[in-house]
C-alpha cells in the first residue's frame, strides 16, 4: 500500500479526483482522504449519501468527515478494509496527521495555486508543520502548480512566498494548466454528481500523466491506457 500526502492551501480537489480515477482504471484499489479545511469532497461527491464516512465514487473510495488520520485508520480496521493499493490524502490541517504519519508516507506533494490568499495560508501551514518538530526537518516534497495560465506560468511568483520555507524540493514542479473549458467541466461534474474526464485538454492529461509517472512505477503506456478506459466510463 502506498500513501501519498498532498498539502498546500488551494483547490486541488479536481486534480486528485482525476488522479484517483486514473489509478482505479489501472486496476488499483484507491482511497481518497478528505483532510481539507472545508471538507470540500463531501460537497462534491456525497450528495446522495452524506451520512456515509466512506463511499464509492467513480470507481474509487472517498473518506470524508474524519478528524484525523488515526480515526480513519481505526474505522477501516473496524470495517476490515485494509487492502488499498493507494491512499491519496488531501491534508490542509496540521493536526490531521502526527509527525510519524507524515514521515512514513511514501510521497509528499506540495500543491500551490497563484492566489495570494492561498499562498499566504500555505506559508502559515508550513510554519505550523515545522513548529511541531525540533531539529528534525520536514520530508522533501514534490511540487505541483495548479490553475496555471499562460501569463502566470513563471513559478518565481509562487517561490517568492516559499523562499524562507527551508524545504527540500524534489525536481521541477508539474504544472497543471487551466482554462475556461476546464472550469466548465468542473461545474458540470459537480452538478451531475459524476466525474467525466474525457473532455480534459491534451496539455492537462499530459501533466497529470507526468505526475502519476513520478509517483508510481507505472509506464506511460499503461497510464495512457487507464486514461482511455476512464474516458469511456462516465460514472
C-alpha positions as CSV (number, residue, x, y, z in Angstrom):
1,X,0.0,0.0,0.0
2,X,1.3,3.4,-1.0
3,X,0.3,6.5,1.0
4,X,0.7,10.0,-0.6
5,X,0.2,13.3,1.1
6,X,-0.9,16.3,-1.0
7,X,-0.7,19.5,1.0
8,X,-0.9,23.3,0.5
9,X,-3.9,25.6,0.7
10,X,-5.5,25.7,-2.7
11,X,-8.3,23.9,-4.6
12,X,-6.6,20.6,-5.6
13,X,-9.8,18.5,-5.4
14,X,-10.3,18.2,-9.2
15,X,-6.7,17.1,-9.8
16,X,-6.9,14.4,-7.0
17,X,-10.3,13.2,-8.2
18,X,-9.0,12.8,-11.7
19,X,-5.8,11.1,-10.5
20,X,-7.7,8.6,-8.4
21,X,-10.0,7.7,-11.3
22,X,-6.9,7.1,-13.5
23,X,-5.3,4.9,-10.8
24,X,-8.6,3.0,-10.3
25,X,-8.8,2.3,-14.1
26,X,-5.2,1.0,-13.9
27,X,-6.6,-1.9,-11.8
28,X,-5.7,-0.4,-8.4
29,X,-7.9,-0.1,-5.4
30,X,-7.8,3.6,-4.3
31,X,-8.9,5.6,-1.3
32,X,-9.1,9.4,-1.4
33,X,-9.0,11.0,2.0
34,X,-10.5,14.4,2.7
35,X,-8.3,16.3,5.2
36,X,-9.0,19.7,3.7
37,X,-10.1,22.7,5.7
38,X,-13.6,23.0,4.3
39,X,-14.3,19.3,3.8
40,X,-14.9,20.1,0.1
41,X,-15.1,16.5,-1.1
42,X,-18.3,15.8,0.8
43,X,-20.0,18.6,-1.1
44,X,-18.7,17.3,-4.4
45,X,-19.5,13.6,-4.2
46,X,-21.6,12.8,-1.1
47,X,-24.9,14.5,-2.1
48,X,-26.8,11.2,-2.2
49,X,-25.4,9.6,0.9
50,X,-23.9,12.4,3.2
51,X,-24.1,10.1,6.2
52,X,-21.6,7.6,4.9
53,X,-18.0,8.3,6.1
54,X,-16.5,6.2,3.2
55,X,-18.3,5.9,-0.1
56,X,-17.6,4.7,-3.6
57,X,-17.4,7.3,-6.3
58,X,-16.2,6.9,-9.9
59,X,-14.6,3.6,-9.2
60,X,-12.6,4.5,-6.1
61,X,-13.5,5.2,-2.4
62,X,-13.6,8.6,-0.7
63,X,-13.3,9.1,3.0
64,X,-14.9,12.3,4.5
65,X,-15.8,13.5,7.9
66,X,-12.7,12.2,9.8
67,X,-11.0,14.5,12.2
68,X,-7.7,12.7,11.9
69,X,-5.8,10.0,10.0
70,X,-5.8,7.9,13.2
71,X,-9.6,7.9,13.4
72,X,-9.8,6.9,9.7
73,X,-7.4,4.0,10.2
74,X,-9.5,2.9,13.3
75,X,-12.6,2.9,11.1
76,X,-11.0,0.9,8.3
77,X,-9.7,-1.6,10.9
78,X,-13.2,-2.0,12.3
79,X,-14.7,-2.4,8.8
80,X,-11.9,-4.8,7.9
81,X,-11.0,-2.5,4.9
82,X,-7.2,-2.5,4.6
83,X,-6.4,-3.7,1.1
84,X,-6.0,-0.4,-0.7
85,X,-3.2,-0.1,-3.3
86,X,-3.1,3.7,-2.9
87,X,-4.3,6.1,-0.2
88,X,-4.3,9.6,-1.5
89,X,-4.7,12.3,1.1
90,X,-5.6,16.0,0.8
91,X,-4.2,17.4,4.0
92,X,-4.6,21.1,4.9
93,X,-4.9,20.8,8.7
94,X,-1.7,20.3,10.6
95,X,-3.4,18.3,13.3
96,X,-4.8,15.8,10.8
97,X,-1.6,13.7,11.0
98,X,1.1,13.3,13.6
99,X,4.8,13.5,12.8
100,X,5.3,9.8,12.4
101,X,2.3,9.5,10.0
102,X,3.8,12.4,7.9
103,X,7.3,10.9,7.9
104,X,6.2,7.4,6.9
105,X,4.2,8.4,3.9
106,X,5.6,7.2,0.6
107,X,5.4,10.6,-1.1
108,X,4.8,14.2,-0.2
109,X,3.5,16.7,-2.7
110,X,3.1,20.4,-2.1
111,X,0.4,21.9,-4.3
112,X,0.2,25.7,-5.0
113,X,-2.1,27.9,-6.8
114,X,-1.5,31.5,-7.8
115,X,-4.0,33.3,-5.4
116,X,-2.2,35.4,-2.9
117,X,-4.5,34.4,0.0
118,X,-3.8,30.7,-0.6
119,X,-0.1,31.3,-0.8
120,X,0.0,33.1,2.5
121,X,-2.1,30.5,4.2
122,X,0.2,27.8,2.7
123,X,3.2,29.6,4.2
124,X,1.5,29.7,7.6
125,X,0.7,26.0,7.3
126,X,4.4,25.2,6.7
127,X,5.3,27.3,9.7
128,X,2.8,25.2,11.8
129,X,4.2,21.9,10.5
130,X,7.8,23.0,11.2
131,X,6.8,24.2,14.7
132,X,5.7,20.6,15.6
133,X,9.3,19.5,15.1
134,X,12.5,20.3,16.9
135,X,15.6,19.8,14.8
136,X,14.0,17.3,12.5
137,X,13.2,18.8,9.1
138,X,10.1,18.2,7.1
139,X,10.4,15.4,4.5
140,X,11.2,16.5,0.9
141,X,8.3,17.5,-1.3
142,X,7.4,17.1,-5.0
143,X,5.8,20.3,-6.3
144,X,2.6,20.9,-8.4
145,X,1.3,24.2,-9.6
146,X,-2.5,24.2,-10.3
147,X,-4.6,26.6,-12.4
148,X,-1.7,27.6,-14.4
149,X,-2.5,30.1,-17.2
150,X,0.0,31.4,-19.8
151,X,0.6,34.8,-18.3
152,X,1.3,33.3,-14.8
153,X,3.4,30.3,-15.8
154,X,6.6,31.7,-14.1
155,X,7.0,29.8,-10.9
156,X,9.0,32.6,-9.3
157,X,5.7,34.2,-8.2
158,X,4.9,31.2,-6.1
159,X,8.5,30.6,-5.0
160,X,8.7,34.1,-3.6
161,X,6.2,33.0,-0.9
162,X,8.2,29.9,-0.1
163,X,11.8,31.2,-0.1
164,X,12.1,31.0,3.7
165,X,10.4,27.6,3.9
166,X,13.7,25.7,4.1
167,X,12.1,22.7,2.4
168,X,13.9,20.3,0.1
169,X,12.1,20.2,-3.3
170,X,12.3,17.1,-5.5
171,X,12.7,18.1,-9.1
172,X,11.0,20.8,-11.1
173,X,7.2,21.4,-10.5
174,X,4.5,19.8,-12.5
175,X,2.3,22.5,-14.0
176,X,-1.5,21.8,-14.3
177,X,-2.9,24.1,-17.0
178,X,-6.3,25.9,-16.5
179,X,-8.7,27.4,-19.0
180,X,-12.4,28.1,-19.3
181,X,-13.2,24.6,-20.6
182,X,-11.6,23.0,-17.5
183,X,-13.7,25.2,-15.2
184,X,-16.8,24.3,-17.2
185,X,-16.1,20.6,-16.8
186,X,-15.6,21.1,-13.1
187,X,-19.0,22.7,-12.7
188,X,-20.7,20.1,-14.9
189,X,-19.2,17.2,-13.0
190,X,-20.2,18.7,-9.6
191,X,-23.8,19.3,-10.7
192,X,-24.1,15.9,-12.3
193,X,-22.5,14.1,-9.4
194,X,-20.1,12.2,-11.6
195,X,-16.5,12.5,-12.9
196,X,-16.3,12.9,-16.6
197,X,-12.6,13.0,-17.7
198,X,-12.6,12.7,-21.5
199,X,-13.0,16.5,-22.2
200,X,-9.8,17.4,-20.3
201,X,-7.3,19.1,-22.6
202,X,-4.3,17.3,-24.0
203,X,-2.0,19.5,-22.0
204,X,-3.8,18.7,-18.8
205,X,-3.7,15.0,-19.5
206,X,0.0,15.2,-20.3
207,X,0.7,17.0,-16.9
208,X,-1.4,14.5,-15.0
209,X,0.3,11.6,-16.7
210,X,3.7,13.0,-15.7
211,X,2.6,13.4,-12.1
212,X,1.3,9.8,-11.9
213,X,4.5,8.6,-13.5
214,X,6.6,10.4,-10.9
215,X,4.7,8.9,-8.0
216,X,4.3,5.4,-9.3
217,X,6.1,2.7,-11.2
218,X,3.5,2.7,-14.0
219,X,4.8,3.1,-17.5
220,X,3.4,5.9,-19.6
221,X,1.7,3.5,-22.0
222,X,-0.2,1.9,-19.0
223,X,-1.2,5.4,-17.7
224,X,-2.4,6.3,-21.2
225,X,-4.5,3.1,-21.4
226,X,-6.0,3.9,-18.0
227,X,-6.9,7.4,-19.3
228,X,-8.7,5.8,-22.3
229,X,-10.6,3.5,-20.1
230,X,-11.5,6.3,-17.7
231,X,-12.8,8.4,-20.6
232,X,-15.2,5.6,-21.6
233,X,-16.6,5.4,-18.1
234,X,-18.7,8.4,-17.0
235,X,-19.6,7.3,-13.5
